[in-house]
């Protein structure tokens, strides 16, 4: 039995091809949390000159948010806010935001998307940049939550002696947040079993 689509050019694909692809997509999508957690671990040992590696920073940021009583989605955003550092050295918030976008609220997505500029308030002046760059967003509905995220969780999470819960503490949260997208162009697609 053929378990792969048979087209060589997508414009020649058939409904049967897409039924096969759809059957493969469900288990692949279900494994997204595994891929995210594995990618997060790539940050381990990557110090980039910081007092703690980026993996520890991510865990500390999530630990601070969790200990402060933030909801699960927010904690997952805190955990993953810098996951893009490996591939997006000059735009890491964009990478993290793109991963999170289908699964989180507009507020949490915007916070992750813009945390780099808001975090700059704490250090841009040391680099000859404008530490007030975040003021371009003054009056935005999510300005305050993003500034708060950086002040309370992101900026203090470079502490060599800081509490750092293990990834296992956050893994169930990651699995629940990434269980089902809230918004995606594919959300309206009928599952392969329903189109037969």
C-alpha positions as CSV (number, residue, x, y, z in Angstrom):
1,X,0.0,0.0,0.0
2,X,1.3,3.4,-1.0
3,X,1.7,5.7,2.1
4,X,3.1,8.7,0.2
5,X,1.5,11.1,-2.2
6,X,2.3,10.4,-5.8
7,X,2.7,13.9,-7.3
8,X,5.9,15.5,-8.4
9,X,4.5,19.0,-8.8
10,X,2.0,20.2,-6.2
11,X,-0.3,21.6,-8.9
12,X,-0.8,18.0,-10.1
13,X,-1.8,16.7,-6.6
14,X,-5.2,15.0,-6.0
15,X,-7.6,14.7,-3.2
16,X,-6.3,11.2,-2.6
17,X,-2.8,12.6,-2.2
18,X,-4.0,15.1,0.3
19,X,-5.8,12.4,2.2
20,X,-2.5,10.6,2.6
21,X,-0.7,13.8,3.6
22,X,-3.5,14.6,6.1
23,X,-3.2,11.2,7.7
24,X,0.5,11.8,8.3
25,X,0.0,15.4,9.5
26,X,-1.9,14.5,12.7
27,X,0.9,12.5,14.3
28,X,3.5,15.0,13.1
29,X,1.5,17.9,14.6
30,X,1.0,16.0,17.8
31,X,4.8,15.6,18.2
32,X,5.3,19.4,18.0
33,X,5.9,19.7,21.8
34,X,8.7,17.1,21.5
35,X,10.4,19.1,18.8
36,X,10.0,22.4,20.7
37,X,11.5,20.9,23.9
38,X,14.4,19.3,22.0
39,X,15.1,22.6,20.3
40,X,15.0,24.4,23.7
41,X,17.7,22.1,25.0
42,X,20.0,23.3,22.2
43,X,20.4,26.5,24.2
44,X,22.1,24.5,26.9
45,X,25.8,25.5,27.2
46,X,25.3,28.5,25.0
47,X,26.5,31.4,27.2
48,X,27.1,34.0,24.6
49,X,29.0,35.9,27.4
50,X,26.0,35.9,29.8
51,X,26.4,34.7,33.4
52,X,24.1,31.7,32.7
53,X,23.5,29.8,29.5
54,X,20.4,30.6,27.4
55,X,18.8,27.3,28.5
56,X,19.1,28.3,32.2
57,X,17.9,31.8,31.4
58,X,14.8,30.3,29.8
59,X,14.1,28.0,32.7
60,X,14.7,30.9,35.2
61,X,12.4,33.2,33.3
62,X,9.6,30.5,33.4
63,X,10.4,29.7,37.1
64,X,10.0,33.4,38.1
65,X,6.7,33.6,36.2
66,X,5.4,30.3,37.6
67,X,6.3,31.3,41.2
68,X,4.6,34.6,40.7
69,X,1.3,32.8,39.9
70,X,1.2,33.5,36.2
71,X,-1.1,31.2,34.1
72,X,0.2,28.3,32.2
73,X,0.2,30.0,28.8
74,X,2.1,32.9,30.1
75,X,4.7,30.6,31.8
76,X,5.1,28.7,28.5
77,X,5.7,32.0,26.7
78,X,8.3,32.9,29.4
79,X,10.0,29.5,28.8
80,X,10.1,29.9,25.1
81,X,10.7,33.6,24.7
82,X,14.3,33.2,23.6
83,X,14.0,29.8,21.8
84,X,14.9,31.7,18.5
85,X,18.4,32.6,19.7
86,X,19.9,29.7,17.8
87,X,18.6,30.6,14.3
88,X,17.6,34.2,14.7
89,X,20.6,35.8,16.4
90,X,19.4,39.2,15.1
91,X,15.7,38.7,15.4
92,X,15.1,36.0,18.0
93,X,11.8,37.4,19.2
94,X,10.3,36.9,15.8
95,X,11.2,33.2,15.8
96,X,9.7,32.6,19.2
97,X,6.6,34.6,18.3
98,X,6.1,32.7,15.1
99,X,6.2,29.4,17.0
100,X,3.7,30.6,19.6
101,X,1.3,32.6,17.5
102,X,-1.2,29.8,16.6
103,X,-1.4,28.7,20.3
104,X,-1.5,31.8,22.5
105,X,-3.5,34.9,23.1
106,X,-2.8,38.1,21.2
107,X,-1.4,39.7,24.4
108,X,1.1,36.9,25.0
109,X,2.1,36.8,21.3
110,X,2.7,40.5,21.2
111,X,4.7,40.3,24.4
112,X,7.0,37.7,23.1
113,X,7.2,39.4,19.6
114,X,8.3,42.7,21.2
115,X,10.2,41.7,24.3
116,X,13.6,42.3,22.6
117,X,12.9,46.0,22.3
118,X,11.4,46.3,25.8
119,X,14.3,44.3,27.3
120,X,16.6,46.9,25.6
121,X,15.5,49.4,28.2
122,X,17.8,47.6,30.6
123,X,20.9,47.6,28.4
124,X,20.6,49.4,25.1
125,X,22.3,52.5,26.5
126,X,25.5,50.4,27.1
127,X,25.6,49.6,23.4
128,X,25.0,53.2,22.2
129,X,21.3,52.4,21.4
130,X,18.3,54.2,22.6
131,X,17.0,52.6,25.7
132,X,13.7,54.3,25.3
133,X,13.1,52.5,21.9
134,X,10.1,50.8,23.5
135,X,8.4,54.2,23.7
136,X,7.4,53.8,20.0
137,X,4.7,51.5,21.4
138,X,3.5,53.9,24.1
139,X,-0.2,53.7,24.4
140,X,-0.4,50.2,22.9
141,X,-2.8,47.8,24.7
142,X,0.0,45.4,25.5
143,X,2.8,47.9,26.4
144,X,2.5,47.5,30.1
145,X,2.4,43.7,30.2
146,X,5.5,43.5,28.0
147,X,7.4,46.0,30.1
148,X,6.3,44.0,33.2
149,X,7.5,40.7,31.6
150,X,10.9,42.1,31.0
151,X,11.2,43.9,34.4
152,X,9.9,41.0,36.6
153,X,10.9,37.8,34.7
154,X,13.3,38.3,31.7
155,X,15.8,40.8,33.1
156,X,16.3,39.1,36.5
157,X,16.7,35.6,35.0
158,X,20.5,35.8,34.5
159,X,21.2,34.9,38.1
160,X,23.8,32.1,38.7
161,X,22.2,31.5,42.2
162,X,18.6,32.0,41.0
163,X,16.0,29.3,41.4
164,X,15.8,27.3,38.2
165,X,13.2,24.6,38.0
166,X,14.0,21.7,35.7
167,X,12.4,21.4,32.3
168,X,10.3,18.5,33.5
169,X,8.3,21.0,35.6
170,X,7.2,22.8,32.4
171,X,6.9,19.9,30.0
172,X,3.2,19.2,30.8
173,X,2.4,22.9,30.3
174,X,4.1,23.0,26.9
175,X,2.2,19.9,25.8
176,X,-1.1,21.4,26.9
177,X,-0.5,24.8,25.3
178,X,0.6,23.2,22.0
179,X,-2.2,20.6,22.0
180,X,-4.5,22.6,19.7
181,X,-4.0,25.8,17.7
182,X,-6.4,28.6,18.4
183,X,-5.8,30.1,15.0
184,X,-4.3,28.8,11.8
185,X,-5.2,28.8,8.2
186,X,-5.4,25.0,8.5
187,X,-8.0,25.1,11.4
188,X,-10.9,25.1,8.9
189,X,-9.5,22.1,7.0
190,X,-11.5,18.9,7.4
191,X,-9.5,16.0,8.9
192,X,-8.6,13.3,6.3
193,X,-11.0,10.8,7.8
194,X,-13.9,13.2,7.3
195,X,-13.1,14.0,3.6
196,X,-13.2,10.4,2.5
